[in-house]
Amino acid sequence: MLFTTRLNNKMCGFAGTVNLNHLERTAYLDRQFEIAYKNLKSRGPDDKGIWVDQNSYFLHTRLKILDLSVESAQPMHKGNYVICFNGEIYNFREIKAELIKKGHSFISNGDTEILISAWKEWGEIMLEKLDGMFSFAIWDKKNKNLFLARDRFGKKPLVYCLRNNSIFFASDVKSLASITKAGAISKKAINSLFRFRFISEPMTIYEDFIKLSPGSLMKFNSYGVKAQDWYYKNIKKNKIAFSSIDQLKDLIDKSVNKRLISDVPLGVFLSGGIDSAAILDSVAQHGKKVPTFTVGFKNQNKYYDESVSAKKISNYYGFKNKTIYLEQKTILNHIDNILDANDEPFADSSAIAMHMISHSVKNDIKVALTGDGGDELFGGYNKYISYKWKKLMLFLPHKLKLSLIKNLSDSKENRFLNFTRKFKRFLENYDNDSSKMQINYLDQLNNEEFLKLFGFDKQPISESLFRGSNYFSGLNKILFRDFRFSMLGDMLVKLDRHSMANSIELRSPFLDKDLVNLSFNIPAEKKIGFLKGKLIIRDCYKNNFPNWYLKRAKRGFEVPLNNWLKNDLRYLVEESTMPNVLESLNIKNKNIIHNWKKEFYNGKKDNSWKLWVIITYYHWAKRSRVI
């Protein structure tokens, strides 16, 4: 389905450098940026542009989504300013009208030029006016000021490196490493990878490369470099008071409607979950018909496959559904591309599914809506229910707790075993301090195992990574901490890297700024019950969804990695656990890794995710010539 407008939004990639003294354009510098272009091309396969002056070199690649005209080409130059922009500004018309009243004029119909004029008019305050997802660099060539900014929640990436009087920046780590020396691998990043399966922001795999934090801006000029928060410091001021279910549903509908605008085919990535179905319902309410796409698995445990429910709910709304079935042979053929798309070591195995669904639909659509963010905002993950069980620990003898942890199953084979698995996770991660319990649930290695692997104790997670959480209490505080930490470092990375590797733009209506500002002010008891989460979303759609759908149990977006690594992908386990790889990781006790393999192969314990961590590192290290 094609929706037409005169908007000018686009997904892109960019890289650049500024030297405050003088930047000499050489053949070597051109070659570096040509390599960066090749790395960024999937983010912007439709167009390429460069800007070079005596202090700067900007590269931009463009994926045309809206307003396909040449007037919107980037880098864009206007007056003293040059911009590289990646993202979409949904309210740019309103901002444009305000700027015209102040005397600004425009030659293009899109949002890129608006950003230059808004920066000229308001400076950094303009960020608070923007409704959308974005990262951008604005260069004031006359005054030699560089301004970098990133959206509120980190949908669009931006990484940078400082060297003397120069700064280098790019949309991903790989492209940044093309235009400046990467330097040493970060040991802290490796520790984060093993603990959480992702490298927590603002770290990257390299010590000298840093991700600009969400809701942050950076100024680089002759006075030095200054990074500062522009969003989270005002989060209390921006909150929206909750009044009713109708208010919530209205915001969801408005958020979806903003994201339906496209000059290229658009669809919905549909799981069997309530979040993507809520988006589907809203699309239908707006009178649209778009295709839906679902990941499915044949000949696997039913726990992993939601394709039947997804097709059924899609048909209920009269939408055509296509299921992309993932089989071992298919994954084997694409595994190098999947691991390449990670950009740096990243071990959420559901990225395999995200990559394959994006790859499979790229000839059908260019834009897809997803339900991501709903779990963190409204308490969808099963672990949130367990916070309601904390009082049970007052009556559970310590010896019985240890016995249950030892003997309860890790299986997802049926509903009962899956419930006991969840209860076992609760016992393992319980802490009277809810903030510590939140980290426990994310941390995949116990203290003893970590110490044996690396030779030192775990370091506490800096509370600065949860900035803004102190404005909330109870379970809303836990939800917000996950929103700031694991959604940013895991979920959004998975979405961005693996959609853009296939030139697909993903839009997440639940990450609308107003919806987020409302959600954390909805009382937690309206979200999470003793046995179910997302209570308020269920209430919102109880008259819209069929009863059988509302009764479905929550499932994670997972893949049968255990089975794959024992069969067609087994070679990855063997290659990645060779002595030179473990030496590169500075593993102190290699017997720990060998024991993981032994337990995994004999079926004693599902260590597939632990081995996947090493596999993703190995692939990256091999590609980056670290080993």
N, C-alpha and C positions, 0 to 999 in steps of 0.2 A: 504494500500500500504506500502510495506517495502523497505526503502532505507538503503543500507548497506555500512558501512565504518569501519575503524579501529580506529575511535575516541573513546574517553573515557569519554564523558560528562555525567553528571548524576545530578538529583535533589535529594536533601538530607535534613536532619535536623541534628542539632548538639547542644550539651550543654556541658559546662565545667566549671571548676574552677581552679584557681591558687592561692596558698598561698606562698608568698615569703619566709616565715620562714620555715614552715614544714606543710605538709598535711598528716594527719593520715587516712589511709583507714580503715573504720569501717563498721560493718554490717549496721549501720544506714545510712551511706553515700551511701552504695550500694543500699539500699532500696530507697533513694531519687532519685538516678539516674535511678533506675528501673521504678519509677513513671514517670520521665522525658521521658524515652524510650517509655512508653505507649502513652504519649501525642504526641511524635514525630513520632510514627510509620507510620501514614498515609503519612508523608513526605518521609519516606524511608522504605517501607514494605519488601524490598527484602534482606536486610542485616543489621547486627548490629555489631558494634565494639567498644571496649573501649581501652583507654591507661591510665595507672596509673604509676606515679613515686612519688618521695618523696615530690614534690611540686605541682603536677597537676593531674587532673582527667578529661579525655575527653571521651565523648560519641558521636557516629556518627551512623545515620541510613541512608540507601541508597536505592534510587529508581533507578534501573538500566535502563538507556536509551541507552547508547552507550558503547561499549567495556565491556562486561559482565564478564571479567576475574577477578580472585582473586587478581591479582597483583595490582588492583586499589582499593582494600579494604581500608577503613579508620577507625580510624585515621591512617594516613600514617607516618611512621618513616623513616627518612633518615639522617644519620650523627647525628648532634646535634639537629635536628629539628623534630618537630611533627606538623602535620597539620590536621585540620578539614575544609573541603571546601564544599560549597553549590553553585552550579551554572554551568556555561559553559563558556569556553574561546574559542572563535571562531578562533582566530589566533594563537593557541598554537603551531602549526607546525612551523610557522615562528620563534616564540620565541625559540622553541626547537633547530632549526637549528643554531640560533645565539649563543645559550649557548654551543652547541657542539663545535663550532669553538673556544670558549673560554676555552675548556677543560673539560666541564661537561659530565658525562655519565648517562645513564638512563636504568632502568630495566623494566619499564612499557611503554605502548604505549599512555598514556593519559595525560590530562592536570594537574592533581593534583600534580604529581611529578615535573612538570615544574614550578609550583608556588614556591616550596621549593627552587629549584636551582636559580630561578630568584630573590628570596628574598636574597639568599646568595650572589649572584653576584652584584645586584644593590641596594638592600635595598628598601626603599619606592618609589624610582623612577620607580621601576618595574610596579607600578600601572598604570602609564601613557601609558605603552606599551600594557596593556590588552584591548582586544576588547571582551566584553561579559557582562554577568550578574553574580554577585557573592557576596558572603559574606564568609569570612574565618577567622580562627584563626591560627596563627603560633606561636609555643612555642619553644624558644631557651633554651633547658633544661640546657645546660652548663653555659650560661651567665645569666640565669634566666630573660629573656626578653619575654614578650608576645606582639604580634602584632595582632590587629584586623583591618579589612578593609571591606568596603562596596562599591558596584559599584556606578557608576556616578549618576544614576537616582533613585536608591532605589528599584530596582526590587526584590532583595533578602533581607529579613529582618535580623536584628541583634540587640538584646537588651541586656543590661548589668546592673550590680549592683556592686557598690564598697563598701567594708566593711573592714576598717582597712588595714591590709596587704594582703587582699584577693580581688579577682575579680571573679564574676560569670557572665556567658554569655550563651545565647541560641538563637535559631532561632525564638522563640515566647515567649510571656509573660507567658503563662500557664506553659511551661516547665521550665522557669526560676524560677517561683514560686514553682516548685517542688524541687529545689535544694538549695533554700535560702528563708528566711522569707520575705514575700512580703511587710509587713509594712502598712502604712496608705494609704487610698485612696486619690488621688490628687483632690482637689477641682477645680483647674484650668482645669484639664482634664474633669471633669463633665461639667464645663462651656463651654468648647470647643465642647463637645458632643451635648449639647443643641443648640449651635449657628450654628455649621457646619455639624452636624450629624456624625462627626468623631473626634477622639482625635488627634489633630495636633502634628506632630513630632517636637521635639524629645520627647515629653511627652508620658507617658503611663498612664494607669488607676491608677498605684501606684506611689507615690511620689519618691520612691527610685529606681525605674526602669527607665532606659533611653534608647531610641533608638539611636543607632549610626547613625548620619546623613548621607544621601547619599553623595557620593564623599568625605567621611571622613575616617581617619585612627586613631587608638589609640595605644599608647605605654604604657605598664604597666611594671615597673621594680623598682629596689631599689631607683631610683631617683624620683619616684612618678608616676603620671599618666598624660598623655598629649594627648588630642584629637585635631586634626587639619584637615583642609580642604586640600585635595590634587587635587581636580578637579576644583571647581568653581573659585578659585583664578587665574586659567589659562584659563578661558573660552574665554576671548578676544583673547588670543594667538591661541586658537584652532579653531577659527571660519573659515568657508569655504565660500568664496565669491560665490554669485549666478551669474550664467552666462546664463542659458537657461532652458527651460522645459525639454529638452532631458537630461541635466545633472541631474535634479531632478529624472526623471523616471529611469535613469540608477542606481542611488543610491538606489531607492526603490527595483529595481530588484536584485541588489547585496545583499541588506539586507535580502530579502526573501530567496535568494539562500543559504545564510549562515545557515539559520534556517530550511532548508529542510532535513538536515542530521540527521538520526536517525536509530537505529537498532531495533526499535519497531514501530508498526503502528502509522501513523501520519494523522491528519485531519485539517480542518479549521472550526473555529467557525464563522459562517456567519450570519450577521444581514442583514437588507435591506439597509444598509448604504454604502456609497461610499468607506470607508476605507477598510473594509473587502473584498469588491469586487475588489479593487485595488490589494490586496494580492492574491486573486483568479486569477486575470488576470496574475500576475507575475508567479504564480505556473504553469499556463497553458503555458506561454511563455517558461518556462524551460522544457516543455515536460512531466510534471508530471500529474498524475491523482490521486486525493485524495478525500476521502469522505468529505462532508460538513454537518454541524449540526446547526440547528436553533431553537430558542425558539419560540413557538406559543401559542396563547390563543384562546380557543373556547368560544363562547357566552359572549364575552366581547367587550367593545368599540374598534372599529377598530384602534383607535389611538395606542393601545398597540401592535397590531399584525403586524409583518413584514414578517410573514412566507411565504405568497404568493409571494411577491417580491423576497425574498431570494431564494425560490425554482426556480423561473423563471430565475434569473440570474445564478444560479448554473447549470440549464439545458442548458442555453445559451452557457456555456463553456464546456458542456458535462460531468459535475461532478454529481455524485449521491448525492442527498440531503435527509437528515433525519430530520424531524421536531419533536421536543420534546414538546408536548402540556402540559401546566401547568394548572391543575384544582385544585380547593379548597381542594378536598378530598386528592389529592396527596400531596399538600403542608402540610396539616394537619398531614399526616403520617410521614413527614420528618422534621417538624418544629424544634424539639429539636436538631436534628443533624445540621440543618442550623444555629441555634443560637449558638450552641457549637463551630462551626467552626470559629466564629468571633474572638475568642481568648480573646478579651476584648470588652466592649460595642462599637458597630458599627452600625449605623442606615441608611446606604444606602440600601433601600429595594430591589434594583436591585441585591443585593447579593443573594437573593432568587433564581433568574433566573440563575445566574452564578453557584450556588451550584447545582441546579437541572440538568443543561445541563452537568456539569462535572460528576455528579453521573450517569446520563443516558448513557453516552458514554464510561465509564471506561472499559467496556468489549470489546469495539470496537477499541479504540485507547489509547495510553499513552501520546501522544504529540499533542498539537493543536496550530495553529497559530491564533492570534487575531489582530484586527485592532486598539487596544487601543493605545492612544497617538496621533492619527491623528487629533482629535478635538483641542487639545491644541497647536499642532504645526502649523496647517493650518487654524485655525479659524472656526471650524465646529459648535460650539454651537450657538444657536440662539441669545444668549445674546450678542455675539460679534458684531452682526449686529447693535444692538441698540446704540453702541458707534458712529455709523455714523449718528444717529438721534439727537445727543446732541444739535445741533443748533436749533432744533425745540423748545426747551425749552425757547429760547429767545422770542418767540412769543406766549407762552402759559400762560395765566393769572393764578396766584396761586390758585384762587378759583375754576377755571375750572379744574385744575390739581387734586385738592382734591376731586372734584365731580366725576371725571372720575375714580379715585382710588376706590372710594366708590361704584360706580355703574357698572363698567365693570365686566364682568363675569370671573370666574376662570375655566370655563368649557373647556374640550378638545373634546367636542361632535362632532364638525365639523370643517372644515377649517377656517371658519369665526370666530367662538368663540375662537378657538385656537389662532388666530392672535390677537384678542382683549385681550386674557390672556397675551400674550407676551408683548403687549403694556402697559398693566397695570403693569407688572413686571418692565418694563423700568421706568415708572413714579414713582414707589415705590422706586427704587434703584438709581435713577439719582443723580449724584453729579458732579459738575463742575470739581472736581479733579478726574481724571480717576482711580487713584490708590485706592481712597476711594470708588469709584463706584464699583470697582472690588470686594472689601471686602463686600460691601452692597449686591451684587448678591449672594455671598456665605453665608452670615449671614441670618439665618432663623428666628431670633427673633428681633423684634424692641426694641428700648431702654426702652420704658415704660414697656413692658411685661417682659423683662429680669430683670429690677429693682424690679418689684413686685414678681418675682419668687425667686430671690436670695438675695434681700435686699441691693444690691450695683450696681453701674454702670458697664457697660462693660469696659474691659480693652483693650487698643489698641493692635493690633497684632504687634509683634516685627518685625522690618524691616530685622532683621538678617535671618528670615525664607525665605526671597526673595533674598538672596545673589546672586549677578550676574545680577540682573534685571536692575541695573543702567547702564549697558553696552548697553542697548537697549532703544528705545524711541517709543512713540506713541502706536499703538495697539500691536506691537511686545513685548513691555514691559508688557502689560496686559497679553498676551499669556504666556510669560515667568513666570510671577507671579503665574498664575494658574498652570503651569507646576511644579513649585517648591512647591506649597502649596496643592491645592486640588487634583491634579493628584497623588501626593505622598501619602497624607493622606487618600484619598478616593479610587480612581480608582485602584491603585496598591495594596492596602490592600485587596480590594474585589477580585482581580484576584488571588493573592497569597494564601490567606486564604482558599478560597472556591474551588480552583482547587486542592491545595495540600491536603485538607481534603479528596479528592477523588483520591489521588495519580495520578493526571494528571499534566503534565508539560505544562505550557503556554509560548509561545514565541511571542514577540511583535515586528515585524519588524520595525515599526515606531519609536521604541526606540533605534534604532541603533545609535551609537555615531556619525558617520559621517552625518547621515541624520538629527539628532538633531542639530549638529553644522552648517549645511547648512540652515535649516528651519528658524531659527531666524534671518538670514541675507537676507531672501527674503523680499522685500518691502511689507508692510502690505496691500497696495492697490491691490497687486496681489493675496491676500488671501481673503479679505473681501469686499463685496460690500454693497450697500444700502439695498438689499433685500435677498442676498445670501452669504453664506460663502464657504470656500474651492474652491475659483475660480480657483486657479492654479492647484489643483488636477483634477478638471473638465476638464481643458484645457489639462492636461497630458493624460487623458483617453477618450477624445471626439471622437477619432477614434477607440477606443477599445470597449467602452460600447454602448449598444443600446440607441437610443435617449430617449425612455420612461424612462430609468433608470436615465439618467442625469437630467431629469426634476422632479424627485421625491423630495418632500419636506423633510427636515431634521426632524427626530424623535429621541427622547431620548430612551435609553435602560431602560425601566421602566416596572413595574408590576402593575396590578390593585389592589393595596393595599387597597384602599378605600372600594372596594366591599368586599374583603376578611375579613377585620376587622369588617365589619357589619354583617357577616354571620358566617362561620365556625371557624374563628379565633377571634371571639368576646370575647371569654373567656380570651384571652391574655390581652385585654384592661382592663377587670375587675380585673384580678389578679394583674396586674402591677400598678394599681392606688390605691391599698389598702393603708391605713394610714401608715403602717410600712415601705412600700417602699418609700413613699414620705418623711417620716422622715429621712430615710437613705440618701436621696438625699439632705437633708437640705433645702427643699422647704419652703419658708417663707409664701407664700400665696397659700394655697392649692385650693382655689376657682378658681384660674387660670386654674388648671388642670381639675377641674370638669366642668368648662365652655367649655374647649376644647372638652370634651366628649359630652356635651349637643349639641354644635354646630355641631359636627360630626354626631351624631346619627339622628338629625332632618334634616340633609342635608343642613344646612345653610352655612357651611364652611367645606372644605376638610382639616381637621386637622390630617389626617392619619399619615403623616410623624412625627408630634409632638408626637403623641401617640406611634409611632414605636420607637422613641428615648427611651421612658420610658420602653417599652417592652424589648428592647435589654439590657438595664441596669438591669432590674429586673431578666432576665434570667441569666445573668452573675453573679449578686450578689447572687442569689439562689444557683447556681452551686459552687461558690467560698465561700459559707457559710458566706457571709457578712450580710445577713438577714435570 
